[in-house]
Every structure is written in structure tokens, then in C-alpha cells.
Amino acid sequence: MVDSLKKPSFEELRPGIKVPAKETILTPRFYTTDFEEMGKMDISANEDELRAILEEFRADYNRHHFVRDAEFEQSWDSISGETRRLFVEFLERSCTAEFSGFLLYKEMGRRLKDKSPVLAECFNLMSRDEARHSGFLNKALSDFNLSLDLGFLTKSKNYTYFKPKFIFYATYLSEKIGYWRYITIYRHLEAHPEHRVYPIFRFFENWCQDENRHGDFFDAVMKAQPQTLNDWKAKLWCRFFLLSVFATMYLNDIQRADFYATLGLNARDYDIHVIEKTNESAGRVFPVILDVARPDFYQRLDTCVQNNARLSAIANSKTPKFVQFFQKLPYYVSNGWQLLRLYFNKPIDMTALEGTVR
């Protein structure tokens, strides 16, 4: 990819403070939940495992990890043009997602302090990790002469309400898919250091272990609440959240293929690997997982990618908005149909697999 030397311009709230990306169905979300219901949870069925995870959090293995070293102390003007824009977008999306986790976990820790001390301390320590991650990413943005006003984000973002069990499904998958995303990039760049164009990727190995521990925590919470996993409704919801997380990542990443190409990765191959590994991880706790080996699984997602490209072209045209609505409608319908077909594909029932390690 040949870049112009011209630096892309970004809309700013004030000098050096980037206007947050416009919220869409594919952008990172901020969440809230029913804290009263969460405070009434009985974790005794799996309290020993949760206490063991708490000790892992207390050990704080990464307390000295997120320290910028001399490699950061240079000009990054060599990352320019479209590549620079994609890097800024990657850092912003990642920072926003990590900060969303920080806010949710911090509030859970505060609300559960007097009701469930074990869960409260786990959430507080996870919020510590997420604060480090988001702060490290925001500092990386400053290498590109930008940063996010996280206080402004706190007040300006819309919050999505999920019942506690839905928070567990979503955050478990978010943490596990984060692990596989980070470790896959790290291992690739370890084998191909010539593509490691920016030093933040050196930190991904330890970083993703935080994500993995957080995912293990939500795994243990769900096992302490067997009703979240052991009925027909749980199977339907697990399929929904798996498909939502996989489709969101795929649609985001394929339209940012140039970013992954900068790292020497094929975005589609990368996403297929991450989806397969996350699906496999989910099978250790979810009663069902998706059959991602079906030939139509990625074909239908690719149709959605093509539809989104057409939707973007229409949105960027000079056609009047009311005309755009009718132009977009067939592509919205097609996306809905593709995802509905994927949802109703026969899943893999993990509870029916004899000898499966769960």
C-alpha cells in the first residue's frame, strides 16, 4: 500500500483531543446492568474456583508490564496517510473497548462491596487491569498527536442495558476473543518482526493473559449460576451472543483489511482463526457453540461485508436522505436474512458430546 505523506486530519474537541468515533451498531458499547439482581447471586456452588481466581488477580502479574520504553521515544511520522488513519482508528476502538470494561467492572465492584465481597474484589481488580490497558492505549494515541478525553466518553456515550446473565455471556466472549486476537497478532509478529511497525504489539503476550483470566472469571461465575447454562433458553442466548460477537468482529475487520495488511496479516484468515479458537474456548462452558466449519458460515458473512460496502457508498453519496433510505433497505434486509440463516444453522450441542472436557 502506498501512502501519501500527508497526515490525515481528525475532528478535535480541542487541540489534541479527538472527537470520539460516531456510534454505530459495530462500535464498542458501554454497558450497565441490574446491580440489585447481581448482588443476590449465590456463588457457593463454585466459590472455591472463584476464590482461586481472586488470588490470581491479587498476584497482579502485570503490575510492571505496561511501562513505555525507549522504543516509543521517536517520531512516528513514518506511519502516514491511510495507514496512520487506520492505526489511530485501531487504537481508539481498542481504548474505548477497554475503558468500557473498566467502567462496568468498577461500578460492579462498588455496588457489590457489601453484598458479595468475593465478586466485588474480583470486579475491582479487573477494573484495575482494564484501566491500565485503556491508559496504555490512550498514551499510544499521543504518539500520533491525539488522545481521548475519557471523562467526556463517560458522560457522552449511550449505555446499553443487559440483564446480568447477558452481561456474563457478552463479557466472557469479549475477554476470550480479546485473548485470541492479541495472542494471534503477537505470535505472528514474533515470527515476522519485520511487520512489527509499532512497539505496542510487543506487549500483547502478557496483555492477553489479563483477558484470559477475566474470561476464566466469567466462566466460573456462570458455572456458579447453572441456570445461565442448563436450559433451552440458555442455548438460544449462547448462539445469539456467539453470532453477534463473531459477526461484529468479522464485519469490522474485513473493512479494515489494510490495517492487518500493514502487519503482514490477511484479515479474513486472521478472523477465521480467531473465531475458530474462541468458539472452541466457549465450548468449555457454553452448552452449545456455532458450527463455524459449515461452508456457508463465512460466505454469508462475506455477503454482509459486501452489503455494508454498498451501504457506505450510499451514505457517502449526495443523494437526498429519504432516497438513501430506500436505496439502503434491500441491503439491510439482506444482512438481516444472512444473520438469521446463520443463527438457525444447527449448532454443536456440547452437552451431547460424550467425553468432552468442559
N, C-alpha and C positions, 0 to 999 in steps of 0.2 A: 504494500500500500504506500503510495507516495503522498506525503503530507505537504500542505502549504506551510511556509514558515510563519504565517500569520497566526497569532494566538486567537482561539475562539473567544467571543465575548459572552459573558454571563450576566443576567439581570441581577442587580445587587440591592439589598435592603438599605445598605450604607456601604461605604468603601470597604472592600474586602470581605463582606458578609453576603453570602449567596442567598438569593431568594429560593426557598425550598421548591423542589420539583412539584409540578402540578399533580394533584392526587388523581389517580385513575384506578381502575379495577386491578391493575397489575403492580401498583406501587406499594411499598411497605406500609402496613397499617399499625395504628395504636389500638390497644385493647383494654377493655375493662370487663368486670365480671360481678357475680353476686358474692360478695365477700362474706355475707352472713351465712349463706349456704356452705361456703368453703370452710368456714370456721366450725361447722357442725360435723365435719367429716371424722369418721372413726378410722384411724390408720393402724389399729392394733394388729390387724391381720398380716401386716408386712412391716411392722415398726422396726424390727431388727435390721432389715436391709436399709431402711431409711436412715437409721442412726449410723450405720456403716458409711453411707454416702455422705452424711453430715460430717463425719470425721475426715473424709476426703476433701470436702470443701474447706474445712478448718485448716488443713495442711497447707492450702494456698500455694500449690506448686509453682504457679506463675507470678508470684508476687514481685520477682525481679526480672521478669521476662520482657515486659513492654517498656523498654528503655531504648530510645533512639541513639544510634551510634554514629560514628564519623561518616559512614557511607551516605547518610541523609544530608550531610552538610555540603551541599553543592547546588549549582543551578540545575533545574530540571527543564530548562527551555528547549532541550533537545527532544523532549516529548511535546510535540506541537500539532497544530491543525486538528484533524478529526481524531487522531489518537489521543491527544490531550483532552478533547471534549469527552471521549469515552472513558478515559481514566477518571476524570472528575465525576462523571456520572456513576461509575462503579464505586468510588469512594463515598459519594453522597448516599447512594442507596444502601451500602453496607453500614455506614454510620447511622443512618436513620433506623434501620432494622435493629441494630444493636441497642440503640438508645430506646427504642420501643420496648425491648426486653427489660432494660434497666428500669423504666418507669413502672411496668407491670409488676415485676418482681419486688421492687421497693415498696409499692403500695400493698402487695400481698403480705410482705413481711411486717409492715406496720399494722395492718388490720388483724393479723393472726397472732400477734405477740402474746395476748392474754388467753387465747383460745386453743392454740396448738403450737407450743414453743418449738417443737422439733421442726415443723413445717416453716414456721416464721423465720427461724435461723437459717434454714436452707435457702429460703427465698432471699433473705438479706445478703447472704454470701454469693448467691448467683447474681444479684443486682450489682455487687462489687465487681464481679467478673465482667458483666456487660458494660459497666461504666468505664472500665479500663479499655475494653475493645472500642467503644464509641469514641472515647477521648483520643486513643491512638490513631483512629481513622480520621478524626477531625483535625488532628495535628498534621497528618499526611496531606490533607487538603491545603494546609497552609503552604506546603511546598509548591503549590500551584496558585499561590496568592489569593486563596479563598478560604472560607471556613463557614460552618453552620452556626447560627445562633440557636443553641439547644433549648434555651429558655423560651424563645419565640416559638420553636417547634412544639413545646409542651402545651402552650396556650392556643396555638392556631390549628393544630391537627384535629381532624374529626376522630372520635373514639368509637370503635366497633364493640358492641356488647356481645359477649358469648357466655353461655352458662358454663359453670366450672368444668363439666366433663368435656365440653367442646374446646375449652382452653387447654385441657390436658392433651387432647388429640393434636390440636394445632401446634402447640409449643413443643411437644415431643417430636413431631415431624420436622418442625423448623430447626430444632437443635441437631437432629440426626442428619438432615440433609445439609446443614451447615458444616457438620463434620466431614461428610463425604466430598463436599465441594472444596473445602480448604485442603484436605489431605491429598486429593487428586491433583490439585494445582501444585502443591508443594512437591509431591513425588515427581511430577512431570518436569518441574524446573530444576529439581535436584539432578535429574538425568540429562537435562538440556539447559545448563546455566547460561548459555548464550542468549536465551529468551527472557531471562530474569531482568527486565529493563528497569525495575524499581525495587528498592530493598525491602519493602513491606512484605513481600512474598517469602522472605527468609523466616518470618515469624510465624508462618502458618502451621508448622508442625505442632508446636506447643499450644498455639491458639486453639486448634481444632480439638485438642484434648479437653479444654473447657467445655466446648459444645457437646462433646461426647458424654462428659459427666453430667451435664444438665439434662441431656436426653435420658440417661440412666435414672436420674431422679424422677422424671415424669413417668417413666416405665414403672418404677417402684410405687409411685402414688396410684397409678391405675390398677396395679395388682393389689393394692390395699383397698381398692374400691371395685370389687369384682363386677358390680352391676354395670360398670362402664365398658365391660368387655364380653359379658357372657350371655347376651340375649340377641334376638333378631334385629332389634333397633341398633345395637352396637355395631353389628356387621354392616348395616346400611350406612351408618355415620362414618365408620372407618373407611369404607370405599369412597365416600364423598370427600373426606379430607385428604386421602391419598391422591385422588384425582385432582383436587384443587391445587395442592402443593406442587405436584408434578407438572400440571399444565401451566401454572403460573411461571414456574422456573423456565420451562421449555420456551414459552412464548416470549418471555423477557430475553433469554439468552440468544435465541436464534436471530432476533432482530438486532442483536449487538455482537454479531459474529466477528466483526472487525476487531473488537477488543480481545477476544480469545485468540484470534489470528496473530495479534501482536505478541502473545505469549507462546506462540507456536502450537496452539490447540485448535482442533476442529470443534466448533461449538456444539454441533449435533452429536458427534461421537462422545464428547465430554458429558453432555446432558444424559445421553443414554446410559453411560457408565454410572453416573451419579444416581439416576433413577433406579437402575437395577440394584445397586448396593443399598440404597435407602429402603426400597421395597423389601429386600431381604432382611434388613435390620428390623423393619416393622413387623415382619413375620414372627419375631421372637416374643411379641407382646400382643399385637392385634389378632383378633380371631380370623380375619380374612386379609388378604393382600390382593393387589391387582395382577392380572395376567399380562405383564408387560412384554412377554415374548410373542404375543399374538401379532401376526403380520400387519393388522390394521391399526395397532396402537399408535405408532409414530406416524403412520400415513394420515390418520385423522388429525393428529396434532399439526402435521405439516400443512394440511388444508386450512387449519385455523391461522397458522402463520401467514399463509398467502392471503387469507381474508383480511387479517389485520393490516397487511401492507396496502391493500386496496382501501381499507377504511382510513388509513393515514393519508393516502393520496387524496381522497375525497375531502378530508378535513382541512388539508393544506391548499385546496383549490379555492378559486374566487367565486365559486357557486354559492348562491344565497343559502342560508342555513336551512330554511324549510325545504329546499330542494335536496340539500345534502341528506336530510333525514331519510327521504325516500330512496336516495341512492345507496345509503348505508344499510337499509333494512334487510335486503337479501343476505348480506354478509353477516349481520348479527344473527339472523335466523340460521344460517349455515353453521356458524360457530356453536350455537346452542344445540343444534342437531348432532354435530360431531361429538360434543362432550356428553350429550345424553346417550348416544350409542356406546361410547366408551364406558359410561357409568353402568350400563346394563349388560356389558360383557360379563360372562360368567367369571367370578373371582376365584382365587385359590383359597379354599377353606383350610386354614391351618389347624383347626380343631379336629379335622377328619384325617389328618396325616399321621399315621401311626409312627412312633419313633422320632417324631420331630422334637428337636431340642428347643425348649421355649424358656 
